[in-house]
């Protein structure tokens, strides 16, 4: 019998766990649950004899992989997978997967919600502005970016997108104007919604030079990763552009400094909120379980990332 560990410091909703168990029960697999663990030693012990594991924000390091004697597959319930040591997984012969698209609508709705919140002055009782007629640049046009575009068009925004991995034709098929570079995107957009991954090419790529190209009323919305924003450049942007606002569901390392100096021009959620809906929780959980079963039963590696 295959044994599947669900290791989640931030647990799935109970309904999601129930649905995951149904999938695994139907396949004849055993489910092991490790929630809200306080020490990494608990994870090392739990992973020692399992064939598969499902994680959320939990870190699958080389140490974890070395402790997993039988592990064949780890699935990150969500799109990002920078919390998995992919090189170590490959070295151990462990397949790493994500579940692209399952959290996308939740993230997209959050991005637009934060735009509204900032446009209306964080609902402080004073006059704000509307999103209608404003320009929105989507930096990376994947699952989330497409949904952000659709919602934004419903608000009456003018939507542009840049994605170096997609042709302009693919972007424009979605009714969105394609631009040829990040510089062009930022120059034309009062709002920017970030959806790029954090890797060696993108870390600190959102810098002062790029942000300063934005027109008056510049607002940067980050539901991606904090590492893609250059924090020194961010502080310079706050200091030199009094119209600039930054809103994110992943607080930067210098969040306290920003909060002290620019209280009205930023908003950071208390923790990463992109996937924090009941629907996203269930969708990502079920997808993770389905992918594990399909991997073992059919050799399916569709969402392999290493």
C-alpha positions as CSV (number, residue, x, y, z in Angstrom):
1,X,0.0,0.0,0.0
2,X,1.3,3.4,-1.0
3,X,1.7,5.9,1.9
4,X,1.1,9.6,1.2
5,X,2.1,12.3,3.7
6,X,0.3,15.6,3.9
7,X,2.8,17.9,5.6
8,X,1.3,21.3,6.2
9,X,2.4,23.9,8.8
10,X,-0.5,25.9,7.4
11,X,-3.1,23.2,7.2
12,X,-5.6,22.6,4.4
13,X,-9.2,23.3,5.3
14,X,-10.9,20.2,6.8
15,X,-13.1,19.9,3.7
16,X,-9.9,19.8,1.5
17,X,-8.4,17.1,3.7
18,X,-11.6,15.1,3.4
19,X,-11.5,15.3,-0.4
20,X,-7.9,14.4,-0.6
21,X,-8.6,11.3,1.6
22,X,-11.4,10.2,-0.7
23,X,-9.0,10.3,-3.7
24,X,-6.4,8.3,-1.9
25,X,-8.8,5.9,-0.3
26,X,-10.3,5.1,-3.8
27,X,-6.8,4.3,-5.0
28,X,-6.1,2.1,-2.0
29,X,-3.5,4.4,-0.6
30,X,-2.9,5.3,3.1
31,X,-3.0,9.0,4.1
32,X,-0.7,10.3,6.9
33,X,-1.5,13.8,8.2
34,X,1.1,16.1,9.8
35,X,-0.3,19.6,10.5
36,X,0.9,22.7,12.4
37,X,4.2,21.0,13.2
38,X,6.5,23.2,15.3
39,X,9.9,21.6,14.6
40,X,11.5,20.3,11.5
41,X,12.4,17.1,13.3
42,X,8.7,16.2,13.2
43,X,8.8,16.5,9.4
44,X,12.0,14.4,9.1
45,X,10.4,11.6,11.2
46,X,7.1,11.7,9.3
47,X,8.7,11.6,5.9
48,X,11.0,8.6,6.6
49,X,8.7,5.9,5.3
50,X,6.3,7.6,2.9
51,X,6.1,7.1,-0.9
52,X,4.7,10.5,-1.6
53,X,4.0,13.8,0.0
54,X,1.8,16.9,-0.4
55,X,3.0,20.3,0.9
56,X,1.9,23.9,0.8
57,X,4.5,26.4,2.0
58,X,6.5,23.8,3.7
59,X,10.2,23.5,2.7
60,X,11.4,20.3,1.2
61,X,15.2,20.7,1.7
62,X,18.0,18.3,1.0
63,X,17.8,17.3,4.6
64,X,14.1,16.4,4.2
65,X,14.8,14.5,1.0
66,X,17.7,12.6,2.6
67,X,15.4,11.5,5.4
68,X,12.8,10.2,3.0
69,X,13.9,6.7,2.3
70,X,11.0,5.7,0.1
71,X,9.9,9.0,-1.4
72,X,9.2,9.0,-5.1
73,X,7.1,12.2,-5.6
74,X,6.4,15.5,-3.8
75,X,3.6,17.7,-4.9
76,X,3.4,21.4,-4.0
77,X,-0.3,22.3,-3.8
78,X,0.0,25.6,-5.6
79,X,1.8,27.2,-8.5
80,X,5.1,28.3,-6.9
81,X,7.7,25.6,-6.1
82,X,10.7,27.5,-4.8
83,X,10.3,25.8,-1.4
84,X,11.5,22.6,-3.0
85,X,15.2,21.9,-3.5
86,X,14.8,20.7,-7.1
87,X,18.5,19.8,-7.5
88,X,18.4,17.6,-4.4
89,X,15.1,16.0,-5.5
90,X,16.5,15.2,-8.9
91,X,19.6,13.7,-7.3
92,X,17.5,11.5,-5.1
93,X,15.3,10.5,-8.1
94,X,12.2,12.2,-6.6
95,X,9.7,13.8,-9.0
96,X,8.6,17.3,-7.9
97,X,5.3,18.7,-9.2
98,X,3.2,21.7,-8.7
99,X,-0.6,22.2,-9.4
100,X,-0.7,25.1,-11.8
101,X,-4.0,26.9,-12.2
102,X,-5.7,25.5,-9.1
103,X,-5.2,28.7,-7.0
104,X,-5.3,31.1,-9.9
105,X,-8.8,32.6,-9.4
106,X,-8.2,33.2,-5.7
107,X,-4.9,35.1,-6.5
108,X,-6.5,37.1,-9.3
109,X,-9.4,38.2,-7.2
110,X,-7.0,39.2,-4.4
111,X,-4.9,41.3,-6.9
112,X,-7.9,43.3,-8.0
113,X,-9.2,43.6,-4.5
114,X,-6.0,45.1,-3.4
115,X,-6.1,47.5,-6.3
116,X,-9.5,48.7,-5.3
117,X,-8.4,49.0,-1.7
118,X,-5.5,51.3,-2.6
119,X,-7.4,53.2,-5.2
120,X,-10.0,54.1,-2.5
121,X,-7.4,55.2,0.0
122,X,-7.7,52.1,2.0
123,X,-11.3,53.1,2.7
124,X,-10.2,56.0,5.0
125,X,-13.4,58.0,4.4
126,X,-11.7,60.4,1.9
127,X,-12.2,60.6,-1.9
128,X,-10.2,58.1,-3.8
129,X,-10.1,57.1,-7.5
130,X,-11.7,54.5,-9.8
131,X,-10.0,51.7,-11.7
132,X,-12.2,52.4,-14.8
133,X,-10.2,53.9,-17.5
134,X,-6.8,53.2,-15.8
135,X,-4.1,51.2,-17.5
136,X,-3.1,47.8,-16.0
137,X,0.1,46.1,-17.0
138,X,0.3,42.3,-16.3
139,X,3.9,41.1,-15.9
140,X,3.7,37.4,-17.0
141,X,0.6,36.1,-18.7
142,X,0.1,32.7,-17.2
143,X,-3.0,31.2,-15.4
144,X,-3.2,34.1,-12.9
145,X,-2.4,36.8,-15.4
146,X,-5.1,35.8,-17.7
147,X,-7.7,35.8,-14.9
148,X,-6.5,39.2,-13.7
149,X,-7.0,40.5,-17.3
150,X,-10.5,39.2,-17.5
151,X,-11.5,40.7,-14.1
152,X,-9.8,44.0,-14.9
153,X,-11.6,44.4,-18.2
154,X,-14.8,44.0,-16.3
155,X,-13.8,47.0,-14.3
156,X,-13.2,48.9,-17.5
157,X,-9.4,49.0,-17.3
158,X,-7.1,49.1,-20.3
159,X,-5.1,45.9,-20.0
160,X,-1.6,45.3,-21.4
161,X,0.7,42.3,-20.9
162,X,4.3,41.3,-21.3
163,X,5.5,37.7,-21.2
164,X,8.9,36.8,-22.7
165,X,7.8,33.2,-23.2
166,X,4.6,33.9,-25.1
167,X,4.0,35.4,-28.6
168,X,2.1,38.6,-28.9
169,X,-0.6,36.6,-30.8
170,X,-1.3,34.3,-27.9
171,X,-1.7,37.3,-25.6
172,X,-3.9,39.3,-28.0
173,X,-6.2,36.3,-28.5
174,X,-7.2,36.9,-24.9
175,X,-8.2,40.5,-25.8
176,X,-5.2,42.0,-24.2
177,X,-2.6,44.3,-25.8
178,X,0.8,42.7,-26.0
179,X,3.9,44.8,-25.5
180,X,7.5,43.9,-26.5
181,X,9.4,44.6,-23.2
182,X,9.0,45.1,-19.5
183,X,10.2,48.7,-20.0
184,X,7.3,49.3,-22.5
185,X,4.8,47.7,-20.1
186,X,5.8,49.8,-17.1
187,X,6.0,53.0,-19.2
188,X,2.3,52.5,-20.2
189,X,0.8,51.2,-17.0
190,X,-0.5,53.1,-13.9
191,X,-1.0,49.7,-12.3
192,X,1.3,46.8,-12.5
193,X,0.3,43.3,-11.4
194,X,3.3,41.0,-10.9
195,X,3.0,37.2,-11.7
196,X,6.6,36.3,-12.3
197,X,8.4,33.5,-10.5
198,X,11.4,34.0,-8.3
199,X,14.5,32.6,-10.0
200,X,18.1,33.8,-10.7
201,X,16.9,35.8,-13.7
202,X,14.0,37.5,-12.0
203,X,15.2,38.2,-8.4
204,X,15.5,42.0,-7.8
205,X,14.5,42.6,-11.4
206,X,11.7,45.0,-10.4
207,X,14.1,47.8,-9.6
208,X,13.9,51.6,-9.4
209,X,14.8,52.1,-13.0
210,X,11.9,50.0,-14.1
211,X,9.4,51.3,-11.6
212,X,10.3,54.9,-12.2
213,X,9.1,54.5,-15.8
214,X,5.5,54.2,-14.6
215,X,3.2,57.2,-15.1
216,X,1.6,59.4,-12.4
217,X,-0.5,57.3,-9.9
218,X,1.9,54.3,-10.1
219,X,0.7,51.3,-8.1
220,X,2.7,48.0,-7.9
221,X,0.7,44.9,-6.9
222,X,2.7,41.9,-6.0
223,X,1.0,38.5,-5.5
224,X,4.1,36.7,-6.7
225,X,7.2,36.6,-4.6
226,X,8.9,39.3,-2.5
227,X,12.3,38.4,-3.9
228,X,11.5,39.7,-7.4
229,X,11.4,43.3,-6.1
230,X,14.6,45.1,-5.4
231,X,14.0,46.5,-1.9
232,X,16.6,49.3,-2.2
233,X,15.0,50.4,-5.4
234,X,11.6,50.2,-3.8
235,X,12.6,52.5,-1.0
236,X,14.1,55.0,-3.5
237,X,10.8,54.9,-5.4
238,X,8.8,55.6,-2.3
239,X,11.2,58.5,-1.5
240,X,11.3,60.1,-4.9
241,X,7.8,59.4,-6.2
242,X,5.2,60.6,-3.7
243,X,2.5,59.2,-6.0
244,X,3.8,55.6,-5.7
245,X,2.0,52.9,-3.8
246,X,3.0,49.3,-3.2
247,X,0.6,46.6,-2.1
248,X,1.6,42.9,-1.6
249,X,0.4,39.7,0.0
250,X,4.0,38.9,0.8
251,X,5.6,41.6,3.0
252,X,9.2,42.6,2.0
253,X,12.0,42.3,4.5
254,X,12.0,46.1,5.0
255,X,8.2,46.2,5.7
256,X,8.6,47.9,9.1
257,X,10.7,50.7,7.5
258,X,8.1,51.2,4.8
259,X,5.2,51.2,7.3
260,X,7.0,53.8,9.5
261,X,7.8,56.1,6.6
262,X,4.9,55.7,4.2
263,X,1.9,54.4,6.2
264,X,-0.7,55.6,3.6
265,X,1.1,54.3,0.5
266,X,1.4,50.6,1.2
267,X,-0.5,47.6,2.3
268,X,0.9,44.1,3.2
269,X,-1.3,41.2,4.2
270,X,-0.4,39.6,7.5
271,X,0.6,36.4,5.7
272,X,0.5,35.2,2.1
273,X,-3.1,35.2,1.1
274,X,-3.2,34.3,-2.6
275,X,-4.5,30.8,-2.1
276,X,-6.4,31.4,1.1
277,X,-9.9,30.6,-0.1
278,X,-11.9,27.5,0.6
279,X,-12.2,26.9,-3.1
280,X,-8.5,27.2,-3.9
281,X,-7.7,25.0,-0.9
282,X,-9.9,22.2,-2.1
283,X,-8.9,22.5,-5.7
284,X,-5.2,22.4,-5.1
285,X,-5.5,19.6,-2.6
286,X,-7.6,17.3,-4.9
287,X,-5.2,18.1,-7.8
288,X,-2.2,17.1,-5.7
289,X,-3.8,13.8,-4.7
290,X,-4.9,13.1,-8.3
291,X,-1.4,13.8,-9.6
292,X,0.1,11.4,-7.1
293,X,-2.3,8.6,-8.1
294,X,-1.8,9.2,-11.8
295,X,2.0,9.2,-11.3
296,X,2.0,5.8,-9.6
297,X,-0.8,4.2,-11.6
298,X,-0.1,5.6,-15.1
299,X,3.4,7.1,-15.0
300,X,2.0,10.5,-15.6
301,X,4.6,13.3,-15.0
302,X,2.6,16.1,-16.7
303,X,3.3,18.7,-14.0
304,X,6.9,17.7,-13.2
305,X,9.1,20.8,-12.5
306,X,12.5,19.1,-12.0
